[in-house]
Amino acid sequence: MPLAYQRVLSLPEGRLHDRPQGRPGEAPPIFSILYLYGQQTVAGEEWLQVGRGPLSGPTGWIREKLTQQWKHSLVLQFARRGANRGPAMFFGDEATIRGLASTPSGRVQAESLLRIYRSSPGSASDLRWVEPEARYNSLEKPYLLPIIKASPISLGLGDAAVLAKVASVNTVQAMPLPGAAAEPEADMRGLRIGLVFVVDTSLSMQPYIQRVQRMIDQVYTTMEARGLLDRVSFGLVGFRAAHATNPRLQYTTRIYQPLELNDRPQTLLRRVSEMAEARAPTPLWQEDAYAGLSDALLKMDWKPFRTRLVVLVSDAGPLPGDSPYIRDRGANARVIRAMADARDIAVFPVHLVTPEAQKHDYLTAGMEYRELGETGDPTSNKYIPVDAGSPDRFADAIKDIVDSLVAAATRHQQGRKVERRDVEQASGVSALVFNEIFRSQFEYLASAGPGVVPRYEPLWTVDTDLTNPPVRTMEPHIFLTRSQLNGLAQATQLILERAKSSSLRSSDFYRGVQNIAAGMSAGTGNKAPGVFDDLTGQGLLPGLLQALPYHSQILSTSGDVWRNQSATMRQQFIDDLERKLAVYAAKDKDDKAWMDLGGGDRRDNRLIGESTLLPLRELP
């Protein structure tokens, strides 16, 4: 068996040997995950006995200096890059980053270093490497940077960030080295745009439905005249909160128009014209927006399209995940956001704030829709409230969206890009759309461009744009096995249930949490904890949480914190745990989200190294 499931990563020039200092054999691919089975020192040199999986046994020996320890299965992934953020910056040591973080002029100094680096790579003090403009595809070829060491850090005006030492290559796609010759710009004529409207079709929505239909009709006429029909495609989904006891409601969701390349305009326009509001009132004010969004994300063929947009239109808020009328139990904005992010789809929630909406849930609905608006480029929220729900103002917003798409498609037809200055010069809804197209061009160029030879050099970086600290350049993720994810979900569920049953009284909550911790400790053979006033180190949650460089909501909740919180804040604590549990459940069911990191080893006919990537922000 491997030594406590310790894992290392293979580095360039690393080879497997039949014994220490023995005959060299195969060279594992760079950053292969190897499980440690033994260790020996021979002639003053350290050797590791390694294998591909935790059960299959050792396959050879490798020099320790040609491996890299990987303790916590943490990686950084580049954040989606719109016009609002600068590149990630990598340094030879952590002192430079800490120096930039500790001074009010850190932002200005970082901008100066970036200018020097771009004019003369290698002369910008300790700045060793800068994220390229467009040489990776976050969806098809995600570029993951294994984290060797990490810790929280505070920047400038108190912005929290993660300082990390990372390995600067991976095996999926190599990135250009500093000073490499620029590649010729790819032709933009191959880029396609897909837009799906997800429209509330309950009573009172007919004026808005008609304006969507009219806009699609007009834009197709324009595109046909300009020869753009093969560049922009539309889909259309209707949704409402249907119930089996009222057949007049007909459906919860209906796909009126699938997203298809080169669909015949006559066919599309006929299908679009069939959409109409419901013949009867739905059970509640809220509608099943999450079901409509789920169909748009999962049931449309997005593969031919590089720019992927969904426009949600509703005057109501989404049904809560525990509603008896919701189709997908447990659905919430965070689950839908994760689904959209996994498919690189940006959601534009158009919220019709009608007088009727203001009588109901428009504030809560706005919070949910703002969460969805952080899909795509998270620095540019795409939530679009339409004051008073005016059909004419709504039509103006939809026109801005489609006009921006037509303008971009015209440029792409000519082989030209949407430039950063186009985003900066645009305003309102048009700026949001241009920014998403600008971002998707990075991904498209990466798909079209060739790779380069990788190299290995451990570097220091921070997950925040040093030239614009509130903006994230990268997001930390952790690889979790199924058993780890299930253990995390189980512990979170137990805490959630106790928080709900305690009537929000701090004494009941903490007494119950102590009992949970004692029970879990007894189940693992550990010594049960006594009375405690914080949740750190009680065996309540997986131990991996305490070693990670992030702020745990649960572990930082002490008795004093809980006692001093208002009822509203405690309810927000509960709601957030419920949302995260829904994310864990959706992740567990999504087979495409899992990969084997255990060399194919199985136990009880299951891959024991099967793992999934979870953003640290989704941990409790």
Rosetta blueprint (number, residue, H / E / L):
1 M L
2 P L
3 L L
4 A L
5 Y L
6 Q L
7 R E
8 V E
9 L E
10 S E
11 L L
12 P L
13 E L
14 G L
15 R L
16 L L
17 H E
18 D L
19 R L
20 P L
21 Q L
22 G L
23 R L
24 P E
25 G L
26 E L
27 A L
28 P L
29 P L
30 I L
31 F L
32 S L
33 I E
34 L E
35 Y E
36 L E
37 Y E
38 G E
39 Q E
40 Q E
41 T E
42 V E
43 A L
44 G L
45 E E
46 E E
47 W E
48 L E
49 Q E
50 V E
51 G E
52 R L
53 G L
54 P L
55 L L
56 S L
57 G L
58 P L
59 T L
60 G E
61 W E
62 I E
63 R E
64 E H
65 K H
66 L H
67 T E
68 Q E
69 Q E
70 W L
71 K L
72 H L
73 S L
74 L E
75 V E
76 L E
77 Q E
78 F E
79 A L
80 R L
81 R L
82 G L
83 A L
84 N L
85 R L
86 G L
87 P L
88 A L
89 M E
90 F E
91 F E
92 G L
93 D L
94 E H
95 A H
96 T H
97 I H
98 R H
99 G H
100 L H
101 A H
102 S L
103 T L
104 P L
105 S L
106 G H
107 R H
108 V H
109 Q H
110 A H
111 E H
112 S H
113 L H
114 L H
115 R H
116 I H
117 Y H
118 R H
119 S H
120 S L
121 P L
122 G L
123 S L
124 A L
125 S L
126 D L
127 L E
128 R E
129 W E
130 V E
131 E L
132 P L
133 E L
134 A L
135 R L
136 Y L
137 N E
138 S L
139 L L
140 E L
141 K E
142 P L
143 Y L
144 L E
145 L E
146 P E
147 I E
148 I E
149 K E
150 A E
151 S E
152 P E
153 I E
154 S E
155 L E
156 G L
157 L L
158 G L
159 D E
160 A E
161 A E
162 V E
163 L E
164 A E
165 K E
166 V E
167 A E
168 S L
169 V L
170 N L
171 T L
172 V L
173 Q L
174 A L
175 M L
176 P L
177 L L
178 P L
179 G L
180 A L
181 A L
182 A L
183 E L
184 P L
185 E L
186 A L
187 D L
188 M H
189 R H
190 G H
191 L L
192 R L
193 I E
194 G E
195 L E
196 V E
197 F E
198 V E
199 V E
200 D E
201 T L
202 S L
203 L L
204 S L
205 M L
206 Q H
207 P H
208 Y H
209 I H
210 Q H
211 R H
212 V H
213 Q H
214 R H
215 M H
216 I H
217 D H
218 Q H
219 V H
220 Y H
221 T H
222 T H
223 M H
224 E H
225 A H
226 R H
227 G L
228 L L
229 L L
230 D L
231 R L
232 V E
233 S E
234 F E
235 G E
236 L E
237 V E
238 G E
239 F E
240 R L
241 A L
242 A L
243 H L
244 A L
245 T L
246 N L
247 P H
248 R H
249 L H
250 Q L
251 Y L
252 T L
253 T E
254 R E
255 I E
256 Y E
257 Q E
258 P L
259 L L
260 E L
261 L L
262 N L
263 D L
264 R L
265 P H
266 Q H
267 T H
268 L H
269 L H
270 R H
271 R H
272 V H
273 S L
274 E L
275 M L
276 A L
277 E L
278 A L
279 R L
280 A L
281 P L
282 T L
283 P L
284 L L
285 W L
286 Q L
287 E E
288 D L
289 A H
290 Y H
291 A H
292 G H
293 L H
294 S H
295 D H
296 A H
297 L H
298 L H
299 K L
300 M L
301 D L
302 W L
303 K L
304 P L
305 F L
306 R L
307 T E
308 R E
309 L E
310 V E
311 V E
312 L E
313 V E
314 S E
315 D L
316 A L
317 G L
318 P E
319 L L
320 P L
321 G L
322 D L
323 S L
324 P L
325 Y L
326 I L
327 R L
328 D L
329 R L
330 G L
331 A L
332 N L
333 A H
334 R H
335 V H
336 I H
337 R H
338 A H
339 M H
340 A H
341 D H
342 A H
343 R L
344 D L
345 I L
346 A E
347 V E
348 F E
349 P E
350 V E
351 H E
352 L E
353 V E
354 T L
355 P H
356 E H
357 A H
358 Q H
359 K H
360 H L
361 D L
362 Y H
363 L H
364 T H
365 A H
366 G H
367 M H
368 E H
369 Y H
370 R H
371 E H
372 L H
373 G L
374 E L
375 T L
376 G L
377 D L
378 P L
379 T L
380 S L
381 N L
382 K L
383 Y L
384 I E
385 P E
386 V E
387 D E
388 A L
389 G L
390 S L
391 P H
392 D H
393 R H
394 F H
395 A H
396 D H
397 A H
398 I H
399 K H
400 D H
401 I H
402 V H
403 D H
404 S H
405 L H
406 V H
407 A H
408 A H
409 A H
410 T H
411 R H
412 H H
413 Q H
414 Q L
415 G L
416 R L
417 K L
418 V L
419 E L
420 R H
421 R H
422 D H
423 V H
424 E H
425 Q H
426 A L
427 S L
428 G H
429 V H
430 S H
431 A H
432 L H
433 V H
434 F H
435 N H
436 E H
437 I H
438 F H
439 R H
440 S H
441 Q H
442 F H
443 E H
444 Y H
445 L H
446 A H
447 S H
448 A H
449 G L
450 P L
451 G L
452 V L
453 V L
454 P L
455 R L
456 Y L
457 E L
458 P E
459 L E
460 W E
461 T E
462 V E
463 D L
464 T E
465 D L
466 L L
467 T L
468 N L
469 P L
470 P L
471 V L
472 R E
473 T L
474 M E
475 E E
476 P E
477 H E
478 I E
479 F E
480 L E
481 T E
482 R H
483 S H
484 Q H
485 L H
486 N H
487 G H
488 L H
489 A H
490 Q H
491 A H
492 T H
493 Q H
494 L H
495 I H
496 L H
497 E H
498 R H
499 A H
500 K H
501 S H
502 S L
503 S L
504 L L
505 R L
506 S H
507 S H
508 D H
509 F H
510 Y H
511 R H
512 G H
513 V H
514 Q H
515 N H
516 I H
517 A H
518 A H
519 G H
520 M H
521 S H
522 A H
523 G H
524 T H
525 G L
526 N L
527 K L
528 A L
529 P L
530 G L
531 V L
532 F L
533 D L
534 D L
535 L L
536 T L
537 G L
538 Q L
539 G L
540 L L
541 L L
542 P L
543 G H
544 L H
545 L H
546 Q H
547 A H
548 L L
549 P L
550 Y L
551 H L
552 S L
553 Q L
554 I L
555 L L
556 S L
557 T L
558 S L
559 G H
560 D H
561 V H
562 W H
563 R H
564 N H
565 Q L
566 S L
567 A H
568 T H
569 M H
570 R H
571 Q H
572 Q H
573 F H
574 I H
575 D H
576 D H
577 L H
578 E H
579 R H
580 K H
581 L H
582 A H
583 V H
584 Y H
585 A H
586 A H
587 K H
588 D H
589 K H
590 D L
591 D H
592 K H
593 A H
594 W E
595 M E
596 D E
597 L L
598 G L
599 G L
600 G L
601 D L
602 R E
603 R E
604 D L
605 N L
606 R E
607 L E
608 I L
609 G L
610 E E
611 S E
612 T E
613 L E
614 L E
615 P E
616 L H
617 R H
618 E H
619 L L
620 P L
